[in-house]
Amino acid sequence: MRFKIIPIIITLVFFTIFTIFFKGLKNSNIYTPNIDLEKKIPSLVFKSFDTDVEIISENIFNKNKFYLMNIWASWCIPCREEHEFLMKLKASGKIDLIGFNYKDNNDNAKKFIDELGNPYDKIFTDRDGTSSINWGAYGVPESFLIYKNKIIKRYIGPINSKNLTEIENIIK
């Protein structure tokens, strides 16, 4: 009798452990911030990409216009993937694109723009990454839809066709 109970107990323990781990795999522990909250743009000093002239972030944005601020880098593979969608947004003429070059070599960034085209109306640089972090970015690429000096939508990761359609519907 004792020899029959031990395999049953071992089987039950194994099944219990397996069930706990299996359920744990189904629950995502990845923190995703609330990306739809409207918040005022932070007041930061940015440097122009070409001239290193400093400008305060609040002076970049006109209150009655839509902007998409895109944080990108030449070394970022997903930035290459999203570039075609940024070019389509630029072609629509309904939104200004602000490029924010993140922790990048200036020469490499210029080659990136020369190779793929320039969708940006203005480009600023963040050589050490602190301005992007202070802006609230988590990484590259990341984009912020801005209207009336407020961030109205955040896109973590590369802009894709679904995001493009959503942005086009918002800016109509």
Residue pairs with C-beta under 8 A, 6 or more apart in sequence:
32 156
33 138
33 154
33 156
35 153
35 154
35 155
35 156
36 153
36 154
38 150
38 151
38 152
39 150
39 151
40 149
40 150
40 151
41 57
41 58
41 61
41 146
41 149
41 150
41 151
42 57
42 134
42 135
42 136
43 56
43 57
43 58
44 56
44 57
44 131
44 134
44 135
45 54
45 55
45 56
45 57
45 131
46 54
46 55
46 56
46 57
46 60
46 100
46 124
46 125
46 126
46 131
47 53
47 54
47 55
47 124
47 125
47 127
48 54
48 55
48 122
48 123
48 124
48 125
49 99
49 101
49 106
49 109
49 123
49 124
49 125
50 123
52 125
55 124
57 135
58 149
60 67
60 98
60 122
60 124
61 67
61 146
61 149
63 148
63 149
64 148
65 95
65 96
65 147
66 94
66 95
66 96
66 145
66 146
66 147
66 170
66 171
67 95
67 96
67 97
67 98
67 145
67 146
67 147
68 86
68 89
68 95
68 96
68 97
68 98
68 143
68 144
68 145
68 146
68 167
69 97
69 98
69 100
69 143
69 144
69 146
70 82
70 86
70 97
70 98
70 99
70 100
70 120
70 141
70 142
70 143
70 159
71 100
71 102
71 126
71 132
71 135
71 137
71 140
71 141
71 142
71 143
72 79
72 82
72 99
72 100
72 101
72 102
72 140
72 141
73 79
73 101
73 102
73 103
73 104
73 109
73 140
74 101
74 104
74 105
74 108
74 109
74 111
74 112
75 104
75 108
76 102
76 140
76 141
78 140
78 141
78 157
78 158
79 112
79 140
79 141
79 158
80 112
80 116
81 158
82 141
82 158
82 159
82 160
83 116
83 117
83 119
85 158
85 159
85 160
85 161
85 163
85 164
86 97
86 119
86 120
86 159
87 116
87 117
87 119
88 164
89 95
89 97
89 119
89 159
89 164
89 167
89 168
90 97
90 119
90 120
90 121
92 168
92 171
94 168
94 171
94 172
95 167
95 171
96 121
96 122
97 119
97 120
97 121
98 120
98 121
98 122
98 123
98 124
99 119
99 120
99 122
99 123
99 124
100 123
100 124
100 125
100 126
100 131
100 132
100 135
101 109
101 123
101 124
101 125
101 126
102 126
102 129
102 132
102 137
102 140
103 126
103 127
103 128
103 129
104 125
104 127
106 125
109 125
113 120
113 123
126 132
132 140
132 142
135 144
136 151
136 154
138 156
139 156
141 157
141 158
141 159
142 154
142 155
142 156
142 157
143 154
143 155
143 159
143 163
144 151
144 153
144 154
144 155
145 151
145 152
145 153
145 154
145 155
145 167
145 170
146 152
152 170
153 166
153 167
153 170
155 163
159 167
